[in-house]
Amino acid sequence: MDNEFENLSTNNFIDKEFGKSGMNISRRVGTKSIVLLLAITISFAGSVFIFVYFLAHCNSESIDYWNIVQERENCYCGDEMMCFSPVNLTFAGQKFDCDLLNTLRNLKLLDSQTRNMKFYDSIFYKFSASNWTPTFVTAASENHFKELRHLVHNIQENTKNGKIVFYDLGLSRKSVEELKTWCNVEYHRFPFEIYPEHVRNLKNFAWKMLLIAEYLNKSPDFFYFDTSVMIADGDDITVFPRTVISGEVDPYILFSNVGHSVYSATYSSMLSYLPISKQMAQKTEMFQATINYIVDHWFTRQIFKWAVLCALTKECIDPEGTSTSCQFGEDQYNFSGNCHRYDQSVINIIVNNLRHRDFYGKQVFDSLSPTHPMKLFGYKLQVSRGNEYNGKLNTCT
């Protein structure tokens, strides 16, 4: 992933190739010097042209995106910013296509829309444990149906009134018929037909960010669970809304880290759209995207504005040559594992950049904070893949 261009930037490339010649030019006089100067100038211009052409046309993974930055200009579609800016606001990522504005508008993610939303008037901020209905959003294709049955059983057993919202990514007719008999389960078919073709590739997880953004307009707060998630017996899930309302944690909560950095499991060409400094990516722990607690809030809608734009852009979410198979060495923070985590990389880059920019004007606790519910209360949401439940689920028909 990071190769011979590891420490290359436009400036040090020019300095290395032409610096010594440039320093000596001023010392030369006479016709020969002028001829030599012209030759060097022509050579310089030609070399720069070749270099720029190379950047534009070579295989994307031969470019060190960790070091190349793009000036912040021509980033607007109308009055909507369409270039993601990292902590250093003097530069920005590549501009997303203006044709994606309609999708942002439909999902109510435009800056002009979120600016006028009165989030604190939401019923969420009138929370009481007695009238709160926890909502669990999940999705699956047919090959995860047995795992889905286990998740539904687990939620039915561990919450008194939990609502389950299911998005169908490709179930069989028989499975859909069974699912529609389960108590407190709301069925939706994911609308692949309204999105670009690459979203149909379930392995790049573009669908997940679009699904969450869609449901953000239907509920003031909800959990997103992959089908492999389990709630531990006896856990009090009211701790999550309570700690968000108190300001102890973000209105968008990630749960557990994966033991390596964002840098080590992110394909660097994604950074042409979602830039992050190499140093920040190396020191930032990557968090799982399997479990999310999501509260409708300006901060959350900023996250999903950029996540949706990336999900709709194949070159951002799913660059050529990506693989989830990591080849980690002993150092899983400062060296690349030559792999990519798709939605997980997207969310981690965006969330870490937004937190460092501190939109609230005060310190907002992140998922590693000592006040995180999993640390304060010993709350454990488990990820255990391949679970099955073959018994009878609670039915309401």
C-alpha positions, 0 to 999 in steps of 0.5 A, spaced: 500 500 500 505 505 502 511 503 497 516 507 494 512 514 494 512 513 502 515 520 503 514 523 497 510 530 496 510 535 490 515 540 493 520 535 496 520 531 489 521 538 485 527 540 491 530 533 490 530 533 482 532 540 481 534 544 487 542 543 486 541 546 479 536 551 481 542 554 486 547 554 481 544 557 475 544 564 478 552 564 478 552 562 471 553 568 466 554 569 458 550 566 452 552 559 455 549 560 461 542 563 458 542 557 453 543 552 459 538 556 463 533 555 458 534 548 457 533 547 465 527 551 464 524 546 459 526 540 462 523 542 469 517 544 465 517 537 462 518 533 468 513 537 472 508 535 466 510 528 466 509 528 474 502 531 474 500 526 468 503 520 472 499 522 478 493 523 474 494 516 470 498 511 474 495 506 479 492 509 485 495 505 490 502 507 487 501 514 490 502 516 497 495 519 499 498 520 506 502 526 504 499 529 498 494 534 499 489 538 495 488 546 496 481 548 498 478 551 492 472 549 488 469 545 493 462 547 493 456 545 489 451 551 490 452 553 497 453 546 499 461 544 501 462 537 497 470 536 499 471 533 506 476 537 510 480 534 516 483 537 522 487 542 518 482 546 514 487 549 509 486 543 505 480 538 503 479 532 499 477 531 492 470 534 491 464 529 491 460 529 485 454 535 485 449 529 482 449 526 489 446 533 492 439 530 491 440 524 495 443 528 501 437 532 500 432 526 500 436 524 506 436 531 510 443 531 510 444 538 507 448 543 511 442 548 510 437 542 512 441 540 518 442 547 520 435 549 522 433 542 525 431 543 533 435 537 535 434 538 543 426 539 542 426 532 540 422 527 544 429 523 546 431 529 550 425 528 554 427 521 556 425 517 561 426 509 562 419 508 563 417 510 556 423 509 552 422 504 547 429 501 545 430 500 537 434 496 534 436 496 526 439 490 523 440 488 516 441 481 512 441 477 506 439 469 506 446 467 508 445 470 515 438 468 516 440 463 522 444 468 525 439 473 524 434 469 528 439 468 534 439 476 534 432 477 534 431 471 540 437 475 544 433 482 543 426 478 545 429 475 551 433 481 554 429 487 552 421 488 555 419 492 549 425 492 544 423 494 537 427 491 531 427 494 524 430 489 519 432 491 512 432 485 507 438 485 503 436 479 499 432 474 503 428 468 500 421 468 500 420 463 505 425 467 510 421 473 509 414 470 510 417 467 517 420 474 519 413 477 518 410 473 523 415 475 529 413 480 534 416 487 534 419 486 528 418 491 522 420 489 515 423 493 510 426 492 503 433 495 502 432 500 495 438 498 491 435 500 485 435 507 487 443 507 488 449 506 484 450 499 482 456 498 486 452 498 492 449 491 490 456 489 492 454 487 500 462 486 501 463 493 501 458 495 506 456 502 502 449 499 504 450 500 511 451 507 511 445 509 507 441 504 511 443 508 517 442 515 514 435 513 512 433 511 518 436 517 522 429 520 519 425 515 522 427 515 530 430 520 535 435 514 537 437 507 535 442 502 535 445 499 529 447 491 530 450 487 525 446 480 526 452 477 530 451 482 536 449 479 542 446 483 548 449 480 555 444 478 560 441 483 565 445 489 562 441 496 563 441 499 556 438 505 558 445 507 560 446 509 553 441 515 552 442 517 559 450 518 558 448 522 551 443 526 554 448 528 560 453 530 555 458 524 557 459 521 551 458 523 543 451 522 540 454 517 536 457 512 540 462 506 537 463 501 542 469 496 542 476 497 538 479 492 534 487 492 536 490 496 530 490 503 528 486 506 522 492 507 518 494 499 518 487 497 515 485 503 510 487 503 503 490 509 502 487 511 496 480 512 500 484 518 502 483 522 496 476 523 498 477 523 506 484 525 508 487 524 515 494 525 517 498 519 517 500 521 524 493 521 526 491 515 523 497 511 526 495 513 533 488 512 532 485 506 534 480 503 529 473 501 532 468 496 530 462 498 526 458 492 528 455 496 534 453 503 533 448 507 538 446 513 534 442 519 536 439 524 531 444 530 532 447 535 528 454 532 529 451 525 527 448 528 521 455 531 519 458 524 520 453 521 515 453 526 510 460 525 508 459 517 510 453 517 504 457 521 499 463 516 500 458 510 500 455 513 493 462 514 490 465 507 488 472 510 488 472 512 495 468 506 499 471 501 494 477 503 491 480 498 486 484 492 489 481 492 496 481 486 500 479 485 507 485 480 508 490 483 513 497 481 513 499 484 520 506 484 523 508 485 530 506 493 529 499 493 528 499 501 528 505 504 524 505 499 518 500 497 513 496 491 513 495 491 506 487 491 507 481 495 507 475 495 512 470 499 508 465 502 512 469 501 518 475 505 515 470 511 513 466 512 519 473 512 523 476 517 519 470 522 519 469 521 526 476 522 528 476 528 524 470 531 527 472 530 534 478 533 533 475 539 530 471 540 536 464 543 533 461 544 540 466 549 542 468 544 548 471 537 549 466 532 547 468 525 550 470 520 545 468 512 545 475 511 549 473 516 555 473 513 562 465 515 562 464 511 556 458 506 558 462 500 557 467 502 562 462 505 567 457 500 568 461 494 565 456 493 560 458 488 554 455 488 547 458 482 544 460 480 537 460 472 536 459 470 529 456 464 526 451 463 532 444 460 530 437 459 534 433 454 531 427 454 537 421 458 536 421 465 536 415 470 539 410 470 534 404 475 533 400 472 528 
